[in-house]
């Protein structure tokens, strides 16, 4: 073997050994120091949570040091007041993917953590928190820990994105997959027009698997359980606000077509189930005026809030309209709750073909589309 070959082999062995040493050296340098100073928030800081806003709390601490001089990663951990962080109720990375020595925590998340720690809504409780430093492995708990006291608002820590109604008291029965999906009218607020009969019902966050369930106690929502219904069948508008755990029931006692030319109710429209009211084979006759035949109409809903009857009016988004045709957009027929109950404004108009013909009038307050109505000329 030539001297050049021997030299090459020695160099290769040296480089392999150097690589192995470098690898060993890297593995040996995963140690980091513990965080020894916490800056903010102050110990026993009190925070009244406002989870519906963008409010945050800044948690900040002194940097730890890595033995190899490299980057240190941080996690902030929350536990119950007497906890030792062996099983924290929540851990999260610091800002910037865990590389900053601070964590910006939203009031919404603190509300969730408080719920996980067993602090009820509308109550004040304490969370213990600390910081773990690491190189991704071999994490080290800080020598310091602090308390943050939070006041939780009304409402659930985790508001469902969907809500369903199920149970023997409902129109669809107790089969979960058949549950009625509610309409979300704003963030955390859900509405349904439906009937209830004797039996029980509950709300769920999905219609399959093992959902989170909710029930109603008086006018308050609570997690778990079911709600009993007694007496005869009644139609309701039910509104559930998960932001403040409230439930509002308005009995719908009647629906009627208001015929503006006569300034009176023309006929009642019975409830047909599934959030719909339907009057069949009603003869529609426009009123003859000196200028032509008048066909304007809107709807009057009779409701009871538990204390007294009142009326709500549903009509067009437009103050005045033209007669619809076969090409009229579906949005023309959308039902808008109006605060003006005078004789003429915000009325729809029947299509020309409806005059002196029997018609079906269908109002659809189901949750699968905008509230709307149809006129079917026979």
Sine and cosine of phi, psi and omega as CSV:
sin_phi,cos_phi,sin_psi,cos_psi,sin_omega,cos_omega
0.00,0.00,0.68,-0.73,-0.05,-1.00
-0.97,0.24,0.34,-0.94,0.03,-1.00
-0.88,0.48,-0.57,0.82,0.01,-1.00
-0.90,0.44,-0.67,0.74,0.00,-1.00
-0.90,0.43,-0.68,0.73,0.01,-1.00
-0.88,0.47,-0.67,0.74,0.01,-1.00
-0.88,0.48,-0.65,0.76,0.00,-1.00
-0.90,0.43,-0.66,0.76,0.00,-1.00
-0.91,0.42,-0.67,0.74,0.01,-1.00
-0.89,0.46,-0.66,0.75,0.01,-1.00
-0.90,0.44,-0.65,0.76,0.01,-1.00
-0.90,0.43,-0.69,0.72,0.03,-1.00
-0.89,0.46,-0.61,0.79,0.01,-1.00
-0.91,0.42,-0.68,0.73,-0.01,-1.00
-0.92,0.39,-0.62,0.78,0.05,-1.00
-0.89,0.45,-0.69,0.73,0.01,-1.00
-0.90,0.43,-0.64,0.77,0.01,-1.00
-0.90,0.44,-0.65,0.76,0.03,-1.00
-0.90,0.44,-0.66,0.75,0.02,-1.00
-0.90,0.43,-0.66,0.75,0.02,-1.00
-0.90,0.44,-0.65,0.76,-0.01,-1.00
-0.90,0.43,-0.63,0.77,0.01,-1.00
-0.90,0.43,-0.71,0.71,0.02,-1.00
-0.89,0.46,-0.64,0.76,-0.01,-1.00
-0.89,0.45,-0.62,0.78,0.00,-1.00
-0.91,0.40,-0.68,0.74,0.00,-1.00
-0.92,0.40,-0.51,0.86,-0.02,-1.00
-0.98,0.20,-0.17,0.99,-0.09,-1.00
-0.91,-0.41,0.78,0.62,0.11,-0.99
-0.98,-0.21,0.03,1.00,-0.05,-1.00
-0.97,0.24,0.62,-0.78,0.07,-1.00
-0.72,-0.69,0.36,-0.93,0.06,-1.00
-0.99,0.12,0.33,-0.94,0.08,-1.00
-0.99,0.15,0.46,-0.89,0.12,-0.99
-0.94,0.34,0.84,-0.54,-0.09,-1.00
-0.96,-0.29,-0.21,0.98,-0.01,-1.00
-0.71,-0.71,0.78,-0.63,0.10,-0.99
-0.96,-0.29,0.75,-0.66,-0.05,-1.00
-1.00,-0.04,-0.74,0.67,-0.15,-0.99
-0.45,-0.89,0.45,-0.90,-0.07,1.00
-0.97,0.23,0.24,-0.97,0.02,-1.00
-0.85,0.53,0.47,-0.89,0.04,-1.00
-0.87,0.49,0.69,-0.73,-0.02,-1.00
0.91,0.42,0.43,0.90,0.09,-1.00
-0.86,0.50,0.72,-0.69,0.03,-1.00
-0.98,-0.18,0.74,-0.67,0.01,-1.00
-0.73,-0.68,0.86,-0.51,0.13,-0.99
-1.00,0.05,0.93,-0.36,-0.16,-0.99
-0.96,0.29,0.63,-0.78,0.08,-1.00
-0.76,-0.65,0.96,0.29,-0.15,-0.99
-0.91,0.42,-0.31,0.95,0.01,-1.00
-0.98,0.20,-0.13,0.99,0.00,-1.00
-0.97,-0.25,-0.05,-1.00,0.04,-1.00
-1.00,-0.09,0.28,0.96,-0.05,-1.00
-0.89,0.46,0.56,-0.83,-0.02,-1.00
-0.69,-0.73,0.25,-0.97,0.14,-0.99
-0.84,-0.55,0.73,-0.68,0.00,-1.00
-1.00,-0.09,0.84,-0.55,0.12,-0.99
-0.96,-0.27,0.78,-0.63,-0.12,-0.99
-0.60,-0.80,0.56,-0.83,-0.08,-1.00
-0.50,-0.87,0.26,-0.97,0.03,-1.00
-0.94,0.33,0.53,-0.85,0.00,-1.00
-0.93,0.37,0.58,-0.82,0.17,-0.99
-1.00,0.01,0.16,-0.99,-0.02,-1.00
-0.86,-0.51,0.67,-0.75,0.07,-1.00
-1.00,-0.10,0.61,-0.79,-0.03,-1.00
-0.88,0.48,-0.55,0.84,0.01,-1.00
-1.00,0.01,0.08,1.00,0.01,-1.00
0.97,0.23,0.11,0.99,-0.05,-1.00
-1.00,0.02,-0.30,-0.95,-0.10,-1.00
-0.97,0.25,0.65,-0.76,0.08,-1.00
-0.95,-0.32,0.65,-0.76,0.04,-1.00
-0.97,-0.24,0.51,-0.86,-0.04,-1.00
-0.76,-0.65,0.57,-0.82,0.19,-0.98
-0.76,-0.65,0.64,-0.77,0.08,-1.00
-0.98,-0.21,0.71,-0.71,-0.07,-1.00
-0.87,-0.50,0.64,-0.77,0.04,-1.00
-0.88,-0.47,0.63,-0.78,0.01,-1.00
-0.62,-0.78,0.17,-0.99,0.13,-0.99
-0.90,0.44,0.29,-0.96,-0.13,-0.99
-0.82,0.57,-0.61,0.79,-0.02,-1.00
-0.99,-0.14,0.20,0.98,-0.07,-1.00
-0.97,0.25,0.33,-0.94,0.01,-1.00
-0.91,-0.41,0.18,0.98,0.04,-1.00
0.94,0.35,0.18,0.98,0.11,-0.99
-0.93,0.37,-0.52,0.86,0.10,-1.00
-0.66,-0.75,0.96,0.29,-0.04,-1.00
-0.88,0.47,0.47,-0.88,0.00,-1.00
-0.97,0.26,-0.37,0.93,0.00,-1.00
-0.32,-0.95,0.66,-0.75,0.12,-0.99
-0.76,-0.65,0.57,-0.82,0.02,-1.00
-0.53,-0.85,0.45,-0.89,0.03,-1.00
-0.95,0.30,0.49,-0.87,0.10,-0.99
-0.93,0.37,0.08,-1.00,0.00,-1.00
-0.88,0.48,0.34,-0.94,0.03,-1.00
0.85,0.53,0.73,0.68,0.05,-1.00
0.93,0.35,0.34,0.94,0.04,-1.00
0.99,-0.12,0.02,1.00,-0.09,-1.00
-1.00,-0.05,-0.30,0.95,0.01,-1.00
-1.00,0.04,0.48,-0.88,0.04,-1.00
-1.00,0.00,0.75,0.67,0.07,-1.00
-0.32,-0.95,0.37,-0.93,0.03,-1.00
-0.65,-0.76,0.80,-0.61,0.04,-1.00
-0.99,-0.12,0.92,-0.39,-0.11,-0.99
-0.91,-0.41,0.82,-0.57,-0.03,-1.00
-0.96,0.29,0.43,-0.90,0.11,-0.99
-0.87,0.50,-0.57,0.82,0.01,-1.00
-0.88,0.48,-0.71,0.71,0.00,-1.00
-0.93,0.37,-0.64,0.77,0.05,-1.00
-0.88,0.47,-0.56,0.83,0.07,-1.00
-0.90,0.44,-0.67,0.74,0.04,-1.00
-0.90,0.43,-0.69,0.72,0.00,-1.00
-0.90,0.44,-0.66,0.75,0.04,-1.00
-0.86,0.51,-0.65,0.76,0.05,-1.00
-0.89,0.45,-0.67,0.74,0.02,-1.00
-0.90,0.43,-0.49,0.87,0.00,-1.00
-1.00,0.08,0.02,1.00,0.07,-1.00
1.00,0.00,0.24,0.97,0.05,-1.00
-1.00,0.08,0.89,-0.45,-0.06,-1.00
-0.93,0.37,0.35,-0.94,0.12,-0.99
-0.90,0.44,0.46,-0.89,-0.06,-1.00
0.87,0.49,0.45,0.89,0.02,-1.00
-0.74,-0.67,0.31,-0.95,0.07,-1.00
-0.94,-0.34,0.68,-0.73,0.01,-1.00
-0.44,-0.90,0.16,-0.99,-0.08,-1.00
-0.91,-0.42,0.62,-0.79,0.11,-0.99
-0.89,-0.45,0.64,-0.77,0.09,-1.00
-0.98,-0.17,0.66,-0.75,-0.02,-1.00
-0.64,-0.77,0.44,-0.90,0.05,-1.00
-0.44,-0.90,-0.07,-1.00,-0.06,-1.00
-0.79,-0.62,0.66,-0.76,0.12,-0.99
-0.94,-0.33,0.72,-0.69,0.07,-1.00
-0.92,-0.38,0.50,-0.87,-0.03,-1.00
-0.23,-0.97,0.11,-0.99,0.19,-0.98
-0.96,-0.26,0.38,0.93,-0.09,-1.00
0.97,-0.25,-0.41,0.91,0.11,-0.99
-0.68,-0.74,0.18,-0.98,0.03,-1.00
0.80,0.59,0.81,0.59,-0.04,-1.00
-0.93,0.36,0.51,-0.86,-0.06,-1.00
-0.84,-0.54,0.80,-0.60,0.00,-1.00
-0.98,0.18,0.62,-0.78,0.04,-1.00
-0.87,0.49,0.48,-0.88,0.09,-1.00
-0.97,0.22,-0.14,0.99,-0.05,-1.00
-0.92,-0.40,0.50,-0.86,0.13,-0.99
-0.56,-0.83,0.51,-0.86,0.00,-1.00
-0.73,-0.68,0.21,-0.98,0.03,-1.00
-0.93,-0.36,0.68,-0.73,0.18,-0.98
-0.84,-0.54,0.77,-0.64,-0.01,-1.00
-0.98,-0.19,0.80,-0.60,-0.05,-1.00
-0.85,-0.52,0.57,-0.82,0.14,-0.99
-0.94,-0.34,0.90,-0.43,-0.04,-1.00
-0.99,0.10,0.63,-0.78,0.03,-1.00
-0.99,0.14,0.03,-1.00,0.17,-0.98
-0.91,0.41,0.39,-0.92,0.03,-1.00
0.95,-0.31,0.20,-0.98,-0.03,-1.00
-1.00,0.00,0.55,-0.83,0.02,-1.00
-0.91,0.42,-0.59,0.80,0.01,-1.00
-0.87,-0.50,0.95,-0.32,-0.02,-1.00
-1.00,0.07,0.79,-0.62,-0.03,-1.00
-0.91,0.40,0.51,-0.86,0.06,-1.00
-1.00,0.07,-0.39,0.92,0.08,-1.00
-0.73,-0.68,0.50,-0.86,0.05,-1.00
-0.69,-0.72,0.68,-0.73,-0.01,-1.00
-0.81,-0.58,0.44,-0.90,0.03,-1.00
-0.90,-0.44,0.80,-0.60,-0.04,-1.00
-0.57,-0.82,0.31,-0.95,0.04,-1.00
0.70,-0.71,0.21,-0.98,-0.06,-1.00
-0.92,0.40,-0.36,0.93,0.00,-1.00
-0.99,0.12,-0.12,0.99,-0.11,-0.99
-1.00,-0.10,0.20,-0.98,-0.01,-1.00
-0.93,0.37,-0.45,0.90,-0.07,-1.00
-0.99,-0.16,-0.06,1.00,0.03,-1.00
0.99,0.14,-0.20,-0.98,-0.16,-0.99
-0.99,-0.11,0.08,1.00,0.06,-1.00
-0.97,0.23,0.88,-0.47,-0.15,-0.99
-0.85,0.53,-0.64,0.76,-0.05,-1.00
-0.91,0.41,-0.31,0.95,0.03,-1.00
-1.00,-0.08,0.07,1.00,-0.10,-0.99
-0.84,0.55,0.53,-0.85,-0.01,-1.00
-0.99,0.14,0.83,-0.56,0.05,-1.00
-0.99,0.13,0.76,-0.65,-0.01,-1.00
-0.99,0.10,0.38,-0.92,0.05,-1.00
-1.00,0.02,0.77,-0.64,0.09,-1.00
-1.00,0.09,0.89,-0.46,-0.05,-1.00
-0.99,-0.11,-0.37,0.93,0.12,-0.99
-0.28,-0.96,0.04,-1.00,-0.07,-1.00
-0.86,0.50,0.90,-0.44,0.05,-1.00
0.99,0.16,0.06,1.00,-0.04,-1.00
-0.88,-0.48,0.78,-0.63,-0.08,-1.00
-0.76,-0.64,0.57,-0.82,-0.11,-0.99
-0.70,-0.71,0.54,-0.84,0.09,-1.00
-0.49,-0.87,0.64,-0.77,0.19,-0.98
-0.97,-0.24,0.87,-0.49,-0.06,-1.00
-0.27,-0.96,0.13,-0.99,0.04,-1.00
-0.95,-0.30,0.44,-0.90,0.09,-1.00
-0.80,-0.60,0.61,-0.79,0.06,-1.00
-0.81,-0.59,0.00,-1.00,0.01,-1.00
-0.86,0.51,0.72,-0.69,-0.05,-1.00
0.50,-0.87,-0.55,-0.83,0.05,-1.00
-0.61,-0.79,0.35,-0.94,0.04,-1.00
-0.56,-0.83,0.27,-0.96,0.13,-0.99
-0.49,-0.87,0.36,-0.93,0.10,-1.00
-0.99,-0.15,0.54,-0.84,0.03,-1.00
-0.71,-0.71,0.32,-0.95,0.01,-1.00
-1.00,-0.06,0.00,1.00,0.10,-0.99
-0.28,-0.96,0.21,-0.98,-0.04,-1.00
-0.92,-0.40,0.49,0.87,0.07,-1.00
-0.44,-0.90,0.22,-0.97,0.06,-1.00
0.91,0.41,-0.63,-0.78,0.00,-1.00
-0.90,-0.44,1.00,-0.01,-0.10,-1.00
-0.98,0.19,0.29,-0.96,0.25,-0.97
-0.97,0.26,0.70,-0.72,-0.04,-1.00
-0.90,-0.43,0.41,-0.91,0.00,-1.00
-0.66,-0.75,0.46,-0.89,0.06,-1.00
-0.70,-0.71,0.09,-1.00,-0.05,-1.00
-0.88,-0.48,0.78,-0.62,0.10,-1.00
-0.87,-0.50,0.98,-0.22,-0.10,-1.00
0.94,0.35,-0.93,-0.36,0.05,-1.00
-0.91,-0.42,0.28,0.96,-0.08,-1.00
-0.89,-0.46,0.62,-0.78,0.13,-0.99
-1.00,0.06,0.60,-0.80,0.12,-0.99
-0.61,-0.79,0.42,-0.91,-0.02,-1.00
-0.99,0.17,0.69,-0.72,0.02,-1.00
1.00,0.08,0.17,-0.99,0.07,-1.00
0.98,0.20,-0.12,-0.99,0.05,-1.00
-0.59,-0.81,0.22,-0.97,-0.06,-1.00
-0.89,-0.46,0.76,-0.65,0.00,-1.00
-1.00,0.03,0.56,-0.83,0.05,-1.00
-0.82,-0.58,0.72,-0.69,0.05,-1.00
-0.83,-0.56,0.23,-0.97,0.04,-1.00
1.00,0.05,-0.19,-0.98,-0.04,-1.00
-0.98,0.17,0.08,-1.00,-0.03,-1.00
-0.96,0.28,0.73,-0.69,0.05,-1.00
-0.70,-0.72,0.48,-0.88,0.03,-1.00
-0.99,-0.13,0.69,-0.72,-0.06,-1.00
-0.73,-0.68,0.44,-0.90,0.39,-0.92
-0.98,-0.21,0.89,-0.46,-0.03,-1.00
-0.93,-0.37,0.78,-0.63,0.01,-1.00
-0.84,-0.53,0.82,-0.57,-0.02,-1.00
-0.88,-0.47,0.87,-0.49,-0.01,-1.00
-0.95,-0.30,0.97,-0.26,-0.03,-1.00
-0.98,0.20,-0.16,0.99,0.05,-1.00
-0.96,0.29,-0.57,0.82,-0.01,-1.00
-0.80,-0.60,0.30,0.96,0.06,-1.00
0.81,0.58,0.65,0.76,-0.02,-1.00
-0.95,-0.32,0.51,-0.86,0.07,-1.00
-0.78,-0.62,0.79,-0.61,-0.02,-1.00
-0.85,-0.52,0.83,-0.56,-0.01,-1.00
-0.91,-0.41,0.82,-0.57,0.08,-1.00
-0.85,-0.52,0.88,-0.48,0.02,-1.00
-0.96,0.27,0.74,-0.67,0.08,-1.00
-0.99,-0.14,0.96,-0.27,-0.13,-0.99
-1.00,-0.04,-0.24,0.97,0.00,-1.00
-0.09,-1.00,0.41,-0.91,0.09,-1.00
-0.71,-0.71,0.67,-0.74,-0.05,-1.00
-0.58,-0.81,0.44,-0.90,0.10,-0.99
-1.00,-0.03,0.83,-0.56,0.04,-1.00
-1.00,-0.09,0.88,-0.48,-0.01,-1.00
-0.99,-0.17,0.96,-0.28,-0.16,-0.99
-0.86,0.51,-0.66,0.75,-0.02,-1.00
-0.85,0.53,-0.52,0.86,0.02,-1.00
-0.99,-0.11,-0.10,1.00,0.02,-1.00
0.83,0.56,0.68,0.74,-0.05,-1.00
-0.36,-0.93,0.18,-0.98,0.11,-0.99
-0.96,0.29,0.76,-0.64,0.00,-1.00
-1.00,0.05,-0.68,0.73,0.05,-1.00
-0.24,-0.97,0.37,-0.93,0.05,-1.00
-0.99,0.12,0.46,-0.89,-0.01,-1.00
-0.86,-0.52,0.94,-0.33,-0.07,-1.00
-0.94,0.35,0.46,-0.89,0.10,-0.99
-0.96,0.28,0.71,-0.70,-0.08,-1.00
-0.92,-0.40,0.02,1.00,-0.02,-1.00
1.00,-0.09,0.31,-0.95,0.03,-1.00
0.84,0.54,0.58,0.81,0.04,-1.00
0.95,0.31,0.34,0.94,-0.05,-1.00
-0.84,-0.54,0.55,-0.83,0.14,-0.99
-0.89,-0.45,0.66,-0.75,-0.09,-1.00
-0.60,-0.80,0.81,-0.59,0.14,-0.99
-0.92,-0.39,0.81,-0.59,-0.08,-1.00
-0.95,-0.30,0.58,-0.81,0.12,-0.99
0.80,0.60,0.71,0.70,0.08,-1.00
-1.00,-0.01,0.81,-0.59,-0.02,-1.00
-0.96,0.26,0.83,-0.56,0.00,-1.00
-0.97,-0.25,0.84,-0.54,0.01,-1.00
-0.77,-0.64,0.90,-0.43,0.05,-1.00
-0.91,0.42,0.38,-0.93,0.02,-1.00
-1.00,-0.09,0.75,-0.66,0.00,-1.00
-0.98,0.20,0.84,-0.54,0.09,-1.00
-0.89,-0.45,0.16,-0.99,-0.01,-1.00
-0.89,0.46,-0.48,0.88,-0.04,-1.00
-0.99,-0.10,-0.11,0.99,-0.03,-1.00
0.52,-0.85,-0.34,-0.94,-0.07,-1.00
-0.96,-0.27,0.79,-0.61,-0.08,-1.00
-1.00,-0.09,0.71,-0.70,-0.15,-0.99
-0.74,-0.67,0.33,0.94,-0.14,-0.99
-0.98,0.19,0.60,-0.80,-0.03,-1.00
-0.42,-0.91,0.34,-0.94,0.19,-0.98
-0.46,-0.89,-0.21,-0.98,-0.13,-0.99
-0.78,-0.63,0.56,-0.83,0.05,-1.00
-0.86,-0.52,0.82,-0.57,0.03,-1.00
-0.97,-0.24,0.79,-0.62,0.07,-1.00
-1.00,-0.08,0.83,-0.56,-0.09,-1.00
-0.78,-0.63,0.30,-0.95,0.09,-1.00
-0.65,-0.76,0.82,-0.58,-0.04,-1.00
-1.00,-0.01,0.19,0.98,-0.02,-1.00
0.96,-0.27,-0.22,0.98,0.00,-1.00
-0.84,-0.54,-0.62,0.79,-0.07,-1.00
-0.39,-0.92,0.41,-0.91,0.09,-1.00
-0.98,0.19,0.50,-0.87,0.11,-0.99
-0.42,-0.91,0.06,-1.00,-0.03,-1.00
-0.87,-0.49,0.59,-0.81,0.16,-0.99
-0.85,-0.53,0.58,-0.81,-0.07,-1.00
-0.92,-0.40,0.67,-0.74,0.02,-1.00
-0.79,-0.61,0.81,-0.58,-0.04,-1.00
-0.51,-0.86,-0.47,-0.88,-0.08,-1.00
-1.00,0.04,0.42,-0.91,0.11,-0.99
-0.95,0.32,-0.32,0.95,-0.01,-1.00
-0.99,-0.11,0.59,-0.81,0.04,-1.00
-0.92,0.38,-0.52,0.85,0.02,-1.00
-0.59,-0.81,0.42,-0.91,-0.08,-1.00
-0.64,-0.77,0.28,-0.96,0.21,-0.98
-0.99,-0.13,0.30,-0.95,0.09,-1.00
-0.89,0.45,0.69,-0.72,0.04,-1.00
-0.97,0.26,0.36,-0.93,0.07,-1.00
-0.78,-0.63,-0.05,-1.00,0.02,-1.00
-0.88,0.47,-0.42,0.91,-0.03,-1.00
-1.00,-0.09,0.08,1.00,-0.02,-1.00
-0.93,0.37,0.66,-0.75,-0.03,-1.00
-0.90,0.44,0.55,-0.83,0.02,-1.00
-0.84,0.55,-0.49,0.87,-0.04,-1.00
-0.90,0.44,-0.34,0.94,0.05,-1.00
-0.84,0.54,-0.56,0.83,-0.13,-0.99
-1.00,-0.05,0.04,1.00,0.01,-1.00
-0.88,0.48,0.63,-0.78,-0.02,-1.00
-0.99,-0.10,0.84,-0.55,-0.01,-1.00
-0.90,-0.44,0.75,-0.66,0.09,-1.00
-0.94,0.33,0.81,-0.58,-0.07,-1.00
-0.88,-0.48,0.52,-0.85,-0.02,-1.00
-0.99,-0.14,0.06,1.00,-0.03,-1.00
-0.94,-0.33,0.93,-0.36,-0.05,-1.00
-0.96,-0.27,0.46,0.89,0.02,-1.00
-0.95,0.30,0.05,-1.00,-0.18,-0.98
-0.92,0.38,-0.57,0.82,-0.28,-0.96
-0.92,-0.40,-0.56,0.83,-0.21,-0.98
-0.96,0.26,0.49,-0.87,0.07,-1.00
0.87,0.49,0.53,0.85,0.05,-1.00
-1.00,0.01,0.47,-0.88,0.25,-0.97
-1.00,0.09,0.14,-0.99,0.14,-0.99
-0.79,-0.62,0.67,-0.74,0.10,-1.00
-0.93,0.38,0.52,-0.85,0.13,-0.99
-0.92,0.39,0.42,-0.91,-0.08,-1.00
-0.81,0.58,-0.62,0.79,-0.09,-1.00
-0.92,0.39,-0.27,0.96,-0.05,-1.00
-0.98,0.21,-0.33,0.95,-0.08,-1.00
-0.89,0.46,0.82,-0.57,0.03,-1.00
0.91,0.42,0.49,0.87,0.01,-1.00
-0.80,-0.60,0.50,-0.87,0.16,-0.99
-0.96,0.30,0.66,-0.75,-0.05,-1.00
-0.68,-0.73,0.45,-0.89,0.22,-0.98
-0.99,-0.16,0.72,-0.70,0.06,-1.00
-0.91,-0.42,0.88,-0.48,-0.03,-1.00
-0.87,-0.50,0.86,-0.51,0.12,-0.99
-0.98,-0.21,0.77,-0.64,-0.10,-1.00
-0.89,-0.45,0.97,-0.24,0.10,-1.00
-0.95,-0.30,0.44,0.90,0.08,-1.00
-0.95,0.31,0.18,-0.98,-0.19,-0.98
-0.99,-0.11,0.13,0.99,-0.09,-1.00
-1.00,-0.06,-0.04,1.00,-0.08,-1.00
-0.34,-0.94,0.12,-0.99,0.13,-0.99
-0.87,0.50,0.56,-0.83,0.06,-1.00
-0.87,0.49,0.75,-0.66,-0.17,-0.99
-0.46,-0.89,-0.05,-1.00,0.07,-1.00
-0.46,-0.89,0.26,-0.96,0.02,-1.00
-0.71,-0.70,0.50,-0.87,0.15,-0.99
-0.86,-0.51,0.90,-0.44,-0.03,-1.00
-0.96,-0.29,0.92,-0.39,0.00,-1.00
-0.99,0.13,0.79,-0.61,-0.01,-1.00
-1.00,0.09,0.00,0.00,0.00,0.00
